Each structure stands twice: as structure tokens, then as C-alpha cells.
């Protein structure tokens, strides 16, 4: 057993500020050095002027303390042992956390505000685009109809008195109006593809491809084209948009095989190891220089002479937009004269 | 003898349409309304055409969408809301293929929607087909004042 003096020495030298007071009278019974240092008073003054229910008070250098009171018996008296716990680090951490939370709230508010602003701007841009494409659809086509219509009327009304050259000139005017009509239609499709709401559904790619191929065959019944469509291909996408994409790819294949005696077009699906299926449209047509493979999908990009293969240069840009809207990829492989393969995913 | 009301503000399109009708073997009287107000006044016998109250309605209305003053969609809506004209055959004849226009026209009760082709021969063919179907093949609803 140690003497009481030894225990008192432990109390007095304990680094944690502590004091003991009478629970009935609140008079201080004893106080340790750390507590005196904390309050900055001498022992006598503390014992005389302080009572037990002190508040912790601020520590030096911004340190923070919390009071922990423990009722106890001391020399047969009801007493309370009080200890000050330093919680500076805890409070600092709490403060830092609160500041982080404040900052997060501020950033969230700012972010939401920015999203709102952008949404408004975006909506304005979309309505502008809608107004534009409406205008393209309606107002740009009207004069075109006049040009084509009255040129035709001219041939009908004055045909016999016109020279063969003059009639040929008028035929060129009519043909040009027709080409511009195609261009406008293709631009409208591109704009529709961008704006249209997307609803994903299960799409029977095989059936779709067969139907498009049949439509193409109807339009040029004299062309023998061998088409192979793999059975059972299914995609998960917007049926209307998938149709537009496949239509463009197959129309291209049809067009660029027009010089082949034995034109072959294949629609299939590649093994993709459980990832989203890779569909392809392959032809044995004129192909293209692989150096330009990345240019192929930009709007108004044409790799062939318009007189050889007429087109607006918008078809593959449309395919690309459709694929991107589905979160998929599209790419092409070819060598000049060796046909072309177009691959796409729709995930 | 069939009566057609052509609601069209573009003078060239009016001329081309009349030309196409002249070539068709259907004998028609084509009345022209140059904007939505004229069309509504003519059909509902209001405003400047209040004198028409007892006159028969046309057998077919060809309606452009983009029109001055009151546009074609509003004309369509008001005609369908009026007991006198709610059943009159209306074919929307327009340049637009905006899916929104198609949807609105059918929702508002258009009988048919035809996009004007650029090529005049196709345009003539379209008008002849519209005329022959709506005036000859189709059985018109019994309308007040139909002959």
C-alpha cells in the first residue's frame, strides 16, 4: 500500500486539470497544478475564491476544454471530482467539417444554379434549332417547288417551240431542284435524329435489315445484289433511330456496289464476348482510302465524286449521331476497290 | 361538280395547284383562301363572308399549315370545334414533315396529311390522287348543305 501522500502527489502532478469540491457547500477541497495553470491563479486564491461549479473557460492559445464531473466520496463527505478534458482537436475537426459542409452546400447551390442556367440556355438553343429546321422544312422548300414546278410548266407550255438545248437546260434546273430537295431532307433527318426523344426497345435488327434491303431492291429491280442478313440479331435501341442508321448504311452499301457485276452486301453480328453486340454492314463495293476513315463520319464529307456516286454527305454523320445518342461506337474499315465494312454498337 | 377550298398563301403554289387540277379529269371549282382568317370566314360564314350562311360547304378542304394571320393548325382546331364544319374532309397539304406537325394535325382531326413534293409531276400526281380519293372513292359524311 502507498501512503495518501503518494496518491495526492499523483493527483497534483497529473497533467489533466482536476479539482475536488464539496457537493453540499461547493467549497473547493483540493486542486491540482494543471488546473491552477489552466485558470492562471495561485493555489490559495483558487481555494478561497473559487467554488466547485466552475465553467471550463477558454484555455491558452485557443485550446478548448470540456468539464467532466464525477460524484464521489472523499473523507466521508459527498464530493465531486472535476476534470477538464482537452477537446481542441475534436472541436477543430468539427469546425473543419462544418466548413467543408458549408462549402459543399455552397458549391451544390452554385452547381444547381449553373445547371438551371445551362438548361435554360440549352432549351433556348433547342427551340432555335427547332424553329430553324421548321423554317428549312417549310420555307426553303417552297421556292424550290416553284423553280421545279414552273420549269416543268415551261416545258409543257412552250416545249415544242424550244430547242433541244433549251429543253436540256430546263431539265437540269429541275434535276438541281430535286437534288437540293434531297439535301434538305437529309439535313432534316440529321436534325430530327439529334432532337428526337429516344425510347429504347428491343429491335429485331435482322427483320429490319431484310425489310430495308427489300425496299432497296424494289427501287432498282434490275440490279442483282446478293444480300445476306444473319438471322436472330437483336439490338436494344430506339426503333425509329436504329432504322434510320441501318437505312443509311445499307443505302450506302447499295450505292457503292453499283459498279460491281456481282454486288454482295452482308449484315451480321460479331462475337463480342458478352459485351454489347457489334453489328456490321459489309459490301464489296468501291471502298475508300483508310487514311480518310475518320473523316467519313463528319457532315458534308464526301470521298467520292458526286457524279460517280451522288449523295449529300450527311448519311454517315446521321449514323454517327444515332450511335452516339445510344452511347455506342461506329467505325469503318476498307481498302480502295476492296469493299467497305461499317461496324457499330448501341450501348 | 366538286367544290374544293384551297387554303394557301403562296401564290406560286396556288398557281401550280390550279395547273395540276386543270390537268386532272375531275371537274372542280377551286376556291382560294389566302390566309387562316379568309378560310374561317368562308367556311364558317363569318366576317366578310357572313353572306355565305346558306351556301354549301366545299367537298374538300386542302389546308396549308403555315399561313398568315391565323395558321393552319388553329384553322383546323376551330373548324373541328364548330358543328357546321367538324366533319368536313380536311387534307393538310404542306411542306413540313416535322413529326410534331403530323402529330398535331392528326390529333386536331385532320383526315389526311400530304407533304407537297418538289417535283411538279409528283405534285400533280399527289393532287390528282387526293382529288380522286376524297371526291370519288371516299363516301363523304352527310354534311349540312352537302349536295
Contacts between the chains, C-beta under 8 A, distances in Angstrom:
chain1	res1	chain2	res2	distance
A	133	B	98	7.3
A	134	B	96	6.8
A	134	B	98	5.9
A	137	B	95	6.2
A	137	B	96	4.9
A	137	B	97	6.2
A	137	B	98	5.9
A	138	B	65	7.6
A	138	B	66	5.3
A	138	B	94	7.1
A	138	B	95	4.4
A	138	B	96	5.1
A	139	B	66	7.8
A	139	B	95	7.8
A	141	B	95	4.4
A	141	B	116	7.6
A	141	B	118	6.4
A	142	B	10	5.5
A	142	B	12	7.4
A	142	B	13	6.7
A	142	B	95	5.9
A	143	B	12	7.9
A	144	B	118	5.2
A	145	B	12	7.3
A	145	B	13	6.7
A	145	B	16	6.9
A	145	B	95	7.6
A	145	B	116	6.2
A	145	B	117	7.9
A	145	B	118	5.1
A	145	B	120	7.7
A	145	B	123	6.9
A	146	B	10	8.0
A	146	B	12	4.0
A	146	B	13	7.6
A	146	B	16	7.4
A	148	B	118	5.2
A	148	B	119	5.7
A	148	B	120	5.7
A	149	B	12	7.1
A	149	B	16	4.3
A	149	B	19	7.9
A	149	B	120	4.0
A	149	B	123	6.5
A	150	B	12	7.3
A	150	B	16	7.6
A	151	B	120	7.8
A	152	B	119	7.8
A	152	B	120	3.8
A	152	B	121	6.6
A	153	B	16	7.7
A	153	B	19	6.4
A	153	B	120	6.9
A	174	B	119	7.3
A	174	B	120	8.0
A	177	B	118	5.9
A	177	B	119	7.8
A	178	B	118	6.4
A	178	B	119	6.1
A	181	B	118	4.1
A	181	B	119	7.8
A	185	B	97	7.9
A	188	B	97	6.7
A	192	B	99	7.0
A	196	B	99	7.4
